[in-house]
Amino acid sequence: DNPIVTFLIFAVAFPIAETTVALQLYELLLKSFNIPLGVRDYRNWVVAGFIGAGAIFYHIYAKSTVSGVPNVNVLLVMFVIFFTECILASHTKEMESSIWHHILNNSLSIFFTVT
């Protein structure tokens, strides 16, 4: 129950791992369907929506095994976070900004949950 360790795990380690996996899957889906990277193609937005939906199912499973059924508002936020990460990566053509985006969101979540 060390707050520093909790912060490092949930605000740094998890976002790096989750964002890396999500964006690798996003890139794989784009390549599989021959969709060019870029926000001007609506198909990027559709694939980002699928990644966001997948993140919801992942978090439903993860939360239900740890603390019961997750809050619907939290799941909506998860969708938005993963969706925007994909769109951000598609726009910037790199992963780092999306990782920082996820770290910031998780840090704020932990800060406002604890305080």
DOPAPA-607034 format. One record per residue (C-alpha): x, y, z. Coordinates in steps of 0.25 Angstrom, whole numbers, plus 2048, in hexadecimal, padded with zeros to 3 digits. Example, Ala and Ser with C-alpha at 12.3 -4.5 7.8 and 13.67 -1.06 7.14 Angstrom:
8317EE81F;8377FC81D;
//
This chain:
800800800;80C8097FD;8068157F6;8138187EE;8138097E9;80480A7E6;8068177DE;8128117D6;80A8047D3;7FD80A7CF;8018187CA;80E8147C2;8108057C0;8028017BC;80080D7B3;80D80A7AB;8097FB7AA;7FA7FE7A6;7FD80979C;808801796;7FF7F5794;7F37FD78F;7FC805785;8027F8780;7F57F277E;7F07FF777;7FB7FF76E;7F97F076B;7EB7F3767;7EE7FE75F;7F87F6757;7EF7EA756;7E47F2750;7EE7FB747;7EA80874E;7F481374D;7F881A75A;7F182775C;7E582E762;7DF832754;7DB824751;7CE821759;7D381275A;7DD816764;7D281B76D;7CA80E76B;7D780676F;7D980F77B;7CB80D77F;7CD7FE77F;7DA800787;7D2808791;7C77FE792;7D27F3794;7D87FB79F;7CA7FB7A6;7C97EC7A5;7D77EB7AA;7D47F47B6;7C77ED7B9;7CE7E07BA;7DA7E67C2;7D17ED7CC;7C77E27CE;7D17D97D2;7D77E37DC;7CC7EB7E2;7BF7E77DC;7B77EE7D0;7BE7FB7CC;7B78097CB;7B080C7BE;7B681A7BE;7C48147C0;7C280B7B4;7BE8177AC;7CA81F7B0;7D38127AC;7CC81279E;7CF82179C;7DE81F7A1;7E1814798;7D981A78C;7E182778D;7EE82078F;7EC819782;7E882677B;7F482D781;7FD82277C;7F782376E;7F983276E;807833774;80C82676E;81382277B;80F81B788;816824792;80B82E793;800824795;80881E7A0;80A82B7A7;7FB82D7A5;7F78207AC;8018237B7;7FB8317B9;7ED82B7BA;7F18207C3;7F882A7CC;7ED8337CD;7E38277D0;7EC8237DB;7EE8317E1;7DF8337E1;7DB8267E6;7E58267F2;7E28357F6;
//
